[in-house]
Each structure stands twice: as C-alpha cells, then as structure tokens.
C-alpha cells in the first residue's frame, strides 16, 4: 500500500516538515506540501504530532492476566515472585496465554508501541511449545513487531518460587534444542523483519550454571542472535555472585561471555560506578523499567551515570503484574520525572527520553531500520491526536504525550507501513471479544489455582 500523510502539526526530529510518504514498508519521502500521487491513500494528519513507534525492550506479557494479585501488593521482588508469577504460570494454558498476549499488545498499541521485546519464560521440562506459539500468533494477528526473548531456567537454583511450585527446569540440551526449533520457525533476518528471537535465560545469576550461560552465549553468537536477561534488580544478585563466585555480578557476567553490544539487561538498579564502567566499555545496554522498580520497592537505576559513561539506554514496561500496566507512555513519562527528581532540572529532557524509547531501544533489539522518522526507515509511526483533552492548554504540543502521560489518544499507527491503530483502537482486535475471552479464561485460571 501507498500512503501520503499530510499536514501534521509536528514530526519528531523533522520540525519543518508536515508530510510523510510511505510506499510498502518504508518511508520514502518527508517534506512539506507534497503532491498526491496516483494510487496513494491520503491520511489527514491535521491536529496530530507524529513520533516513531515506541520500542518496549522488556516485558512479560503473560503477566497481563495476573495484575494486582492481593498477596503480592505489598511484597518485595523475591516474595512477590513466589506469590505471583511462579504461583500462577504453571497453570497457564495456550488459550490463556493467547488472550493474555492480546491484552498486553492491546495496551501497548494504545500507548504508542510498535515493537515489543517480550521476555517469555514459561518453560520447564514438560512445557508445551504451544504457550510460546500463542504469543507469536497474537503478535502477528494484531500486527505488532515481536522480539521474543526466550527465557527459562536450566537449574532449579535457589528460587523459592520454583521450589514451592515444583517447577522442573529444562536441561541445557533441551533448552538449546527448543530455542533452535523456534529460531527455525519464527526468526527473520530480513531488513523488514517483524519477528526476532533472543536467547534470554530468566536471570543469569539464578537460572543457569556458568557453563550453561557460556553455551547460551556461544549458541546466540553462532546464529547472530542477541542476549537478554535480568540483572541486579535487587541486592540479592550481588550477594549471590560474591558468595558463589567471589566476584561481582557484572564480573560474573563478563566471565561467562555475557557482556557486549549484543547484550542488554533489565533493571540494573543496584549497579556501582565500577559496574557501570565495565558495562559501558563493553557496550552492554539497559532496559530501564521505572514503574516496576517503584512498585516492588527495588529502587531507581542510576540511569544518568550510565548515560554519562556511554551505556546504551532503552525503556521497558516490565511485566504487568509488577506495574499493573503495559504503557510505554507511562514509563517514558516516569523516566523523565524520576531522573529530574534525582538529578536536578538539567539532568535529562523530553527529547532524550523519546530517543531512549525509540531509536536507542530499536538498536538494542537489532531492529536496524526502526526508531527514526527518516527516508529509508521502516514506517513504524504513531499519530498522536492532540485534540485529546489531556493536551488542551499545553503550549509545547510537540512533547505533549510525554509530558501528559496516560491516558492518550492515537489517531493512527503504522507498523511496517500497515495501519494497526485507527481512531484510538487497535484495528485487528475488538475490545468486546477481548474482554469476553479474558473473563472466561481468568475464571478458568482461578478454578485451576483453587483445585
Ligand atoms: Zn522482568
């Protein structure tokens, strides 16, 4: 399809331009007063500002249906892991996973996301591949880009949640075989890829032995896949590294080949200056997830020190069970606010926060032609409707969505030049169908938990 988007009030990083021409999956022209060509569908972008689609670099979309679990409301990370995700996920069916994913993608599309890295860790020795297939299927149906970070554990480890719920880990051989099967079925290497797989044991400190981590890293690099995991969300990772390996957690990551420009970690809240230097020198990135870090009382990642040291920075929503949301708009807004509160009024600015949530995140995920509105880039675009009541009275409309946060309204979104949101609603997902199926599936989940 060919589209001509005309008369936008503002285009991110292209302030003098008003029009964008799309041919197929790409932006082919940006300008002012562009003439309509034959065969083009014209989109009236008056009263909109256009951003690149947001790139969410850390999520657990399965958690969309286990938000606000009463026992987990006031717990820290360790206790919450045992009482929320590890209690519920062994009871997930492919049907529940499918509708959980649809809900997660629905909320992300409504908050301006066009690419989502989902850290999917519902794997154990006897797991069903259909749980993973359900996420791929849901993403393809709604039209969002999916980078599936393939989690799981190859050791039972110290985790109370795994022990309590009798979750039997995969062997390293089984995990690698299954990852390879998924890579063959889903991973795309084309320039316009909408599906990518990442090697992502759930946490490098607790989910795998050192030798297993080296095997994961070696497999990933042999197949040009990226590596992702949780690290240093809380102090426990550092304590474990010191006790088990007599080195810091970041030194441990280095010792098992888990640092580099093809690696990014979620959280990194408890990093020291020395950790940050090692991470920066290796080009290792962070997925900053401020809402979840606040919600679980984990702390605030030293993002400004990371930026100043030259670390790649991106933003993620983390799992909805520790954020009660999957809104990139909320995370970007909170990033802007938190780090000004911590670092002062000159600490960061709106444009930098948008950069972290778009171009910087896309680069981290290996989406090379995503994250900027430029000729030749993939047409992953979001037209924010600035007639929305939250933006009334704002003078600097260009940054209204980031300043105002949720709720917001999107006039239209595109992924690879294909419309996915129109009039505020995802095009390929009816809300009534979503809620009806979620109600049924969540009741069945409750029944299984009580049985
Ligand atoms: Zn996480």
Boltz pocket constraint, residues with backbone or C-beta under 6 A from the ligand:
constraints:
  - pocket:
      binder: B
      contacts: [[A, 58], [A, 59], [A, 60], [A, 119], [A, 230], [A, 266], [A, 318], [A, 319]]
      max_distance: 6.0
